Amino acid sequence: MTIAVCYPDKYSVEEAFQLLKIPWVWYEEGCHYDVVIARKADVPGYDGPLIDLTDNDFFERISTLLNTGQPHLHEPVCDLLLDAVRQELKKYTILVEIPPAPWGHSYMVALTHDVDVTSVRECRLVTVGYAVFQCIMHGSVFAGLRLGLSRIGIGNDSWDLFERWKTFEDQLGVRSTFFFVPKKDDPGVRAHPYRAVCYDLNIDVLHDLTTGGWETGVHGIDNWTDSQRGKLEMASISPCGEASGNRTHWLLFDQNSWKVLDDAGYSYDTTFGYNDDAGFRAGILQVYRPRTAQRLLELPLHIQDLGLFGKFCWAPSENGWEKTPCLHLDVIAARTYCDRILDFAEKYGGVVTLLWHYENLTPPRDWSGTYAELVKRAQADGAWVTTAGSVVEWFEIRRKTGIGYEINKGLITIRINNPHSGHNHPMRVRIHIDPALVSSVDTEHRPGNGYIDIVCTRPEITVALT
C-alpha cells in the first residue's frame, strides 16, 4: 500500500505528513502506487488514482496558515483540510496512521501562566489603585481593601500567589507551566513602556515549582528579535533546571522570530495566538515545526483569559501602539466560546493551549472559576491535561517515529520505528477499517466508528483480518 507525492515544496509536504502521520513516499516516474497526490500537469505519465492539487492545493494552504497565520480564525482549518485528505485517501487504500493524541486520551490540554507580577508591593501605586477601584466596582470591597493595605505593607501580599496556584491545581489534579520575565524594569526593544515588569527573578520560587512537578519557561522580552539576547534570557531561568520553552511577553512576534528563537536554542515556543480573541491563529490543534526553524517547535496558543474577558490590549500598528478591543465576554459566553474549541479537539485530537495570567486567580480579575471548569471539562472528555513541555515532548516523539505496513494473505503487519514504549502516555496506531473485519490483534486495542485503535508500545504489530 503506497501513497506517493509529487510537489515542489519539500517543507510543505513533510510538515503536512508530520501532522497527518501516515506512510508516504516521493513520486518516481514509472513506479506503481495506490494513489498519487500531485498537480495533474506534474505527473503526465501517470494514469492511476490521483488526488489532483491543481484547484485545491492543500499543501500550500496548510503551510501558509502555519507560518503566516490568520486573524480571528475560529476553526482549525488545517485539521479540517487534513481530515478531507484522510477521507479521500481512504477511498484508495486501507489507511494506517498515528493520530495526534496519546493512547487512552481523546486530546491534550497544555496549561500555562504568564507571570507579569509576583507581589502587590512591587507594583506602581496607580496600578494598585486601579485594581482596588475595580474590586469595589465589582462588589469585592473587602478584597479591594486588603489589596490596598497589602500595598503599604499591612497584612499578607494579595498577589503572592504561587502557593495558592499550587494548592488550586493540586485540587484539580494537574500541573502547569509558568513563564517568567527574565529582566526587571525593561520593556524591551520596539515595545510600549507599559510592557516592563517590576519583579526580580526568585530562583528559589522557580526551583520549588519544578521540584513539585510544575514547569518554568521564559516570558521573553527581546528574545524574539535577537538570538544572543535570547540566550541570555534563557540562561537567567536555567539555574532551576531546563527552561527552554518560550512565550514572548505581550505575544510580540515577527516572521524572523522563529529562526531567532531556534538559533538561541529554545526547544519550543508558544507565542503564536491572539491577545484580542480566542481561536486558531495557526489553524491547527497540533505542535508543528515552522519553516524557518530546524529544531524549534511551535505549540500554538488558543485561549487566554484576557482575550476572553479583557476590555482591550496594546497592539503595535503603523501609528505606534494602539488599544485594541478584546472580546470582553461574560462568564457564560466565554465558556461557550471555549467549549467550541474543545469540541474541535475532541473530534480531531491534538492540543488546546490555555493561558491564565498568574494574578488572575484573585480579585479584581478572579477568573479561576472558568479555568477550573475548562480543566474539568477536558478531564471529563478523557483529555491529558498537563504542562506545555510535556505536550511538546510527546509530539516530538511522534514526529521522530516512523510507520510502515504491508498486507499479505489477510494479515496487516505494522512496523513502528522509535515507539518509545516506556513513555507514560504511549502513542496509538489507528487502522481505518471496519472493526468487524478484524479477527485478532496481537496487542491491546479498541474498536471505534470505522476504525480500530492499537496501543503503540512495540516495534511490530500484527492484525488478522476475517
ROTOR-46833 format. One record per residue: x, y, z of N, C-alpha, C in turn; residue in one letter. Coordinates in steps of 0.2 Angstrom, whole numbers, plus 5000, padded with zeros to 4 digits. Example, Ala and Ser with C-alpha at 12.3 -4.5 7.8 and 13.67 -1.06 7.14 Angstrom:
REM residues 2
506649725039506249785039506649845039A/506449895035506849955036506450005039S/
REM end
This chain:
REM residues 466
500449945000500050005000500450065000M/500450104995500950164994500550224992T/500750274996500450344994501150384992I/501050414986501650454983501450524982A/501950564983501850644982502350674977V/502050714973502550754968502350824969C/502850864972502650934974503350964975Y/503351034973504051064973504251094980P/503851094984504051124991504151074996D/504751054997504850995002504551015009K/504651075011504451085018503651075019Y/503351105014502551095015502351025015S/502650985011502450915011502650875017V/503250885019503550855025503150875031E/503050935032502650955038501950935038E/501650935032500950905032500850835034A/501350795032501350725034501650715041F/501950765044502050755051501450765055Q/500950805052500350825055499850765054L/499850745048499450685046499950625045L/500050595051500650545052500450475049K/500550475042500450415038501050395034I/501150335032501750325027501550355020P/502150375017502150405011502850405008W/502850415001503550414998503550474993V/504050494990504150544985503950504978W/503650534974503450504967504050494963Y/504050444960504550424955504250404948E/504350434943504050414937504150334935E/503650304933503750234931503550184936G/503450214943503350164948502550154949C/502350104952501650094954501450114961H/500950154961500650174968499950164968Y/499750164975498950154976498650224974D/498950274976498750344974499250394974V/499250444970499750494970499450564971V/499750604975499550674977499950724973I/499750754968500150804964499650844960A/499950894957499650934951499650884945R/499050884942499050834936499550854931K/499750914930500250934925500950914927A/501050894933501750874936501850804935D/501350764934501450694933501150664926V/501350694921501050674914501050604912P/501550564915501550494913501150454917G/500850474922500450434927499750434926Y/499450374926498750364924498350324929D/498650324935498250294941497850344945G/497650314951497250364955497650424957P/497350484957497650544958497250594962L/497550624967497250674971497550734968I/497150774964497450824960497450894964D/498050924964498150984968498051044964L/497851044958497851094953497351154956T/496751134958496251184960496151184968D/496551134971496451134978497151114981N/497551164982498251144984498251154992D/498051094995498051105002498751105006F/499251085002499951095005500151165006F/499951205001500051275001499651315006E/499051295007498551325012498851315019R/499051245020499251225027499851265029I/500351265024500951295025500951375027S/500451405023500351475024500051485031T/499551455033499251465039499751445045L/500151395044500651385050501151435051L/501351465045501951515045501751585045N/501151605043500951675042500351685047T/499951635048499351645052498751685049G/498251695053497651725051497351755057Q/497151825056496751855062496051825063P/495851815069495151795070494851735067H/495251685067495151625064494851575069L/494251555068493851515074493751445072H/494051425067494051345065494751325064E/494951265066495651235064495651215057P/495751265053495651255046496151195043V/496751195046497251145044497051075046C/496751065052496451005054495850985049D/495451035047494951015043495150995036L/495751025033496051005027496350945027L/496650925033496950865034496450805034L/495950815037495450765038495050755031D/495050805027494750795020495250755016A/495850765017496350725013496350655016V/496250645022496150575025495650545022R/495050575022494450545019494550525012Q/494850565008495050555001495450495000E/495950485004496450435004496150365005L/495650365010495350305012494950275006K/494850315001494450284995494950234991K/495550244992496050204988496450154992Y/496450164998496950115002496650105009T/496850055012496750055020497250095023I/497050145026497450195029497650185036L/498350185038498650175044498950235046V/498850265052499150325054499250325062E/499650375064499750385071499350455073I/498750445076498450505077498750555082P/498550615083498850665087498550665094P/498550615097498350605104498550545107A/498750545113499050485116498550425117P/498750365118498350305119497950325126W/497350315126496950325132496650395133G/496850435128496650505129496350535122H/495850575123495550605117495850665114S/496250705118496650755116497050775122Y/497450835121497850865126497650935128M/497850955134497751025136498451045139V/498751105136499351125139499151185144A/499251185150499051235155499651285156L/499551345155500151395155499951465159T/500451495162500351555166500851605164H/500751665162501251715161501251755168D/501951765170502051795177502251865175V/501751915176501951985174502052025181D/501851995186501852025193501951965198V/502251975203502351925209502151955216T/502052025216501952055223501552115222S/501052135226500752195225501252255227V/501652235232502152285235502652315229R/502752275224503252295219502852335214E/502252345214501852375208501852445209C/501752485204501652555204500952575208R/500952625211500352645215499752655211L/499852685205499252695200498952625198V/499452575197499152505195498752475201T/499052485207498652455213498052495214V/498052565213497452605214496952585209G/497052575203496552555198496252485200Y/496752435202496452375204495952375210A/496152415215495752425221495052455218V/495052505214494452535211494052475208F/494352435204493952385200493652335205Q/494052315211493752275216493152305219C/493152365220492552405223491952405218I/492152415212491652425207491252355206M/491652305207491352235206491052205212H/491052245218490752225224491252185229G/491852185227492352145231492652205235S/492352235240492552285244493152265249V/493052205252493552185256494152165253F/494152135247494652115243495052175241A/494652235239495052295237495352325243G/495052325249495352355255496052315257L/495952245256496552205258497152215253R/496952235246497452245241497752315243L/497452365245497752425246498152425252G/497952385257498352385263498952345262L/498952295258499552255257500052295253S/499852345249500252385245500752425250R/500452445256500852485260501152445266I/501152375265501452335270501052305275G/500452315275499952285280499652225278I/499752165282499452105280499752065275G/499452015273499851975268499852005261N/500351985257500352015250499851985246D/499352015243498751995239498951955233S/499551975230499751955223500351905224W/500551885230501051825231500651765231D/500551735225500051685223500351615222L/500951605222501251535220500951485224F/500951495230500651435235499951425233E/499551475232498851475230498751435223R/499151455219499151415212499351345213W/499851325217500051255218499451215222K/499151245227498551215230497951205225T/497851265222497251265217497351205212F/497951205209498051145204498151085207E/498351075213498451015216497650985217D/497251025219496551005220496250985213Q/496451015207496250995201496550935198L/497150915201497550855199497950875193G/498150935192498550955186499250985188V/499650995183500251035183500251085177R/500651135178500551185173501251215172S/501351265167501951295165501951375167T/502451395171502451465172503051505168F/502851555164503351585161503551655164F/504151665166504451715169504851765165F/504751835166505051885163505751885166V/506251885161506951875164507251945166P/506952005164507352065166506752115169K/506952145174506552195178506652265175K/506152305175506152375173506352385165D/506252335161506452345154505952325149D/505652375146505052355141505352315135P/505952325134506252285128506252335122G/506552315116506652355110505952355107V/505752405103505152405099504552395103R/504552415110503952395114503752465118A/503152455120502752505124503052505131H/503152565134503452575141503052535146P/502452525145502052485150502252415150Y/502652395145502752315145503252295150R/503652345153504152325158503752295165A/504152245168503852225174504252245180V/504052235186504352265192504652215196C/504752155194505052105199505652075197Y/506052055202506652025201506551945201D/506851905197506851835197507051805204L/506651765207506751725213506851655211N/507551635211507751565209507451515214I/507351535220507051485225506351465223D/505951515221505251505218505251455212V/505751475207505751435201505951355203L/506451355208506651285210506051245213H/505751285218505151255221504651225216D/504451265211503951245206504151185202L/504851185200505051125196505051065200T/505351065206505351005210504650985212T/504151025212503450995213503150975207G/503450975201503150945195502850995190G/502951065192502751115188503351135183W/503251165178503751185173503851265173E/504451285172504551355171504851365164T/504751425161504951445155505151525155G/505351545149505551615148504951655145V/504751705148504251755146504651815143H/504851805136505451835133505251915133G/505851955133505752025132506052045125I/506752025124507052035117507251975114D/507051915116507251855113506951845106N/506451885105506051875098506451915093W/506851955095507251995090507951985089T/508251955094509051945094509151885098D/509551835094509751775097510151775103S/510651825103511151825108510751855115Q/510251895114509851915120509451855122R/509251815117508851765119509151715123G/509851705121510251655125510351685132K/510451745133510451775140509851765144L/509251775140508651775144508551705146E/508651655142508651585144509051565150M/509651595150510151575155509951605162A/509551655162509351685168508751645171S/508451605167507951555170508251485172I/508851465168509051405168509351375175S/509551415180509851385186509351335189P/508751345188508251295191508151235187C/508551225182508451165178508351185170G/508051145166507951155159507351205159E/507451265155506951315154507051335147A/506951295142507051305136506351325132S/505851335135505251355132505151425132G/504751455128504651525127503951545126N/503751595129503151635126503351715127R/503351745122503651815122503051855125T/503351905130502851955133502551995128H/501851995130501352035125501251995119W/501551935118501551905111501851935106L/502351975107502752015102503051965097L/503051975091503251925086503251955079F/503751935075503851945068504051885064D/504051885058504251825054504951805055Q/505351845058506051815059506151785066N/505551785070505651765077505751695078S/505451655074505551585075506351565074W/506651595069507351575067507751605073K/507551665075507951695081507951655087V/507351625089507251585095507651515094L/507551495087507951425086508651435086D/508951485084509651505084509851505092D/509451535096509651545103509551485107A/509251425104509251365107508651345111G/508151385110507451365113507151305110Y/506951255113506651195111505951205108S/505551255111504851265109504651335111Y/504151365107503851425108503151415108D/502751465112502051455112501751525112T/502051565107501851635107501251645101T/501251605097500851615091500051605092F/499751655094499051655096498751735096G/498251745100497851805100497851835106Y/497951905106497851945113497151965113N/496851975107496152005107495651955106D/495751895105495251845103495451775106D/495051725105495251655106495051615100A/495551575098495451535092496051505089G/496151505082496651465079497051505074F/497551545077497951595073498351555068R/498551495070498951455065498551405062A/497851405063497451355060497551285062G/497851265068498051195069497951185077I/497851125078497751095085498351055087L/498951065083499551015084500151065085Q/500651035088501351065088501651055081V/501951105079502251095072502951135072Y/503351125066503951155065503851215060R/503951275062503951325057504451315052P/504351345046504851345040505551365042R/505651415045506251445046506651415052T/506351365056506651335061506951265060A/507451245063507751175062507551135068Q/507551155074507451115080506751145083R/506751205084506151235087505451215085L/505051195090504351185088503851235091L/503351245087502851295090502251255093E/502051275099501451255102500951315102L/500551315097500051365096499651385102P/499551445103499151475109498351485106L/497951455110497251455108496751495112H/496851495119496451535123496851565129I/496751635129496951665135496451705139Q/496551715145496051745149495851825147D/496451855146496251925144495951935137L/496151895133495751895126495051885127G/494851835132494151825133493751875137L/494051895142493751945147493952015147F/494552025144494852095145494452145140G/494552205142494252265138494652285132K/495352285133495752305127496452275129F/496852275123497552255124497952305120C/498652315121499052355117499352315111W/499252345105499552315099499952365095A/500452345092500852385088500452395081P/500552455079500252475072500752525069S/500552545063500952595059500952665063E/500552675067500452745071500752735078N/501152675079501352665086500952615089G/500952625096500552575100499852605101W/499352555099498652575100498252525104E/497752545107497252505111496852465106K/496852395107496452355103495852325107T/495252325105494752295109494852215110P/494752185116494652115117493952095116C/493852035117493152005117492652035122L/492952045128492652065134491952035135H/491951965136491451925137491251915144L/490651895145490451875152490651805153D/490551775159490751705160490451655156V/489751665155489351615151489551615144I/489651675141489851675134490551655133A/491051665138491751645137491751565137A/491351535142491351465142491051435135R/490551465132490351445126490851445120T/491251505121491751515116492351465116Y/492451445123493051395124492751325123C/492151315124491851245123491951225116D/491851275111491851265104492551245102R/493051275105493751255104493851185106I/493651165112493751105115493351045111L/492851065108492451015104492850995098D/493151045095493651035089494150985091F/494450995097494950955099494750885101A/494150875103493850815105493750775098E/493550805093493450775086494150755083K/494650805083495250795079495850775083Y/495750775089496350765093496850825093G/497450815095497950875096497850905103G/498050975103498151005110497751075109V/497451095115497251155116497651195121V/497951245120498451285125498051345128T/498051335135497651385139498251435142L/498051495142498451545146498051585151L/498251575157497851615163498451645166W/498351715166498951755169498951745177H/499551745179499751725186499251765191Y/499151825190498751875195498051865195E/497751825190497051825189496751765192N/497051745198496751695202496351735208L/496451795208496151835214495851905211T/495351935215495051995213495652045212P/495552095207494852115204494752065197P/495252025195495051985189495151915191R/494751895196494751825198494351785193D/494651755188494351715183494551635184W/494751625190494951555192494351505191S/493751525191493151485191493151455184G/493251495179493151475172493751425170T/494351445173494951405172494851335175Y/494551325181494351265184493851225180A/493351265177492851225173493151195167E/493551235163493851215157494351145159L/494651155164495051095166494651035167V/494151045171493650985172493350965166K/493151005162492850985155493350935151R/493950965151494450925147494550855151A/494550855157494650795161494050745160Q/493450775159492850735158492850705151A/493250735146493250715139493850665139D/494150655144494750605144495350635141G/495450705141496050735139496650725144A/497250725141497850735146497950805147W/497850825153497950895155498650905158V/499150945156499750945158500151005156T/500851005157501251065156501351075148T/501551135146501751145139502251095137A/502851095141503451055139503250985138G/502750955142502650885142502250875135S/501850915133501450915127501950915121V/502450965121502950965116503350905115V/503550875121503950815121503550765118E/502950755119502550695116502550705109W/502350765106502350775099503050765096F/503550785100504250775097504450705096E/504150655101504250585100503850565094I/503250585093502850565087503150585081R/503450645081503750675074504350625073R/504750605078505350565076505150485075K/504550475075504350405074504150385067T/504350335064504250315058503750255058G/503350255053502750205052502750175045I/502650105045502550075038502150015039G/501849985034501449925035501349895028Y/501249835028501049795022500549745024E/500149725019499549675019499749615015I/499649555018499849495015499449445017N/499049415013498649355015498249365021K/497849415021497449435027497749455033G/498449475033498749505039499049575037L/498949615042499249685041499749685046I/500349695044500949695048501149775048T/501149805054501349875055502049875059I/502449915056503149915059503249995061R/503449995068503550065071504250075072I/504550125070505250145071505250195077N/505550185082505650235088504950235092N/504650175094504050185098504050215105P/504650215108504650245115504150205119H/504250145120503750105123503750125131S/504250155133504250175140503950235142G/503650275137503350335139502650325143H/502550365147501950365152501350375147N/501350405142500750415138500950395130H/500950325129501150305123500650325117P/500950325111500550345105500050285104M/499650295099499250245096499350235089R/499150175086499150165079498350165077V/498150195072497450195070497450165063R/497050105062496850075056496150095054I/496150135048495450155046495150095042H/494750055046494449995043493849975048I/493349945045492849925049493049875054D/492949885061493149835066492949765065P/492349755062492049695061492449655056A/492949685052493349645048494049625051L/494149645057494749625061494549565066V/494949505065494849445069495249445075S/495849475075496349475081496849535080S/497149555085497649605086498149575091V/498749575090499249545095499449595100D/499049645102499249685107498549725109T/498549765114497949795117497649845111E/497049845110496649885105495949895107H/495649945103495049965105494649985098R/494049955097493649975091493450045091P/493350075086493050145085492550145080G/492250205078491750215072492150215066N/492250155063492550145056493350145057G/493550125063494250115064494450075070Y/495050055070495250015076495950055079I/495950065085496550095088496950045092D/497650045091498049995094498550035098I/498750015104499250045108499950035105V/500350085105500950085101501550075106C/501650015108502250005113502749955111T/502649935104503149885102503349895095R/503849875092504049895085503649855080P/503349805081502949775076502249745079E/501749765075501049745077500749705071I/500449655073500049605068499349615069T/498949625063498249625063497949575058V/497549525061497249475057496549495054A/496449495048495849515045495349445044L/494749455045494249395044494249375037T/
REM end
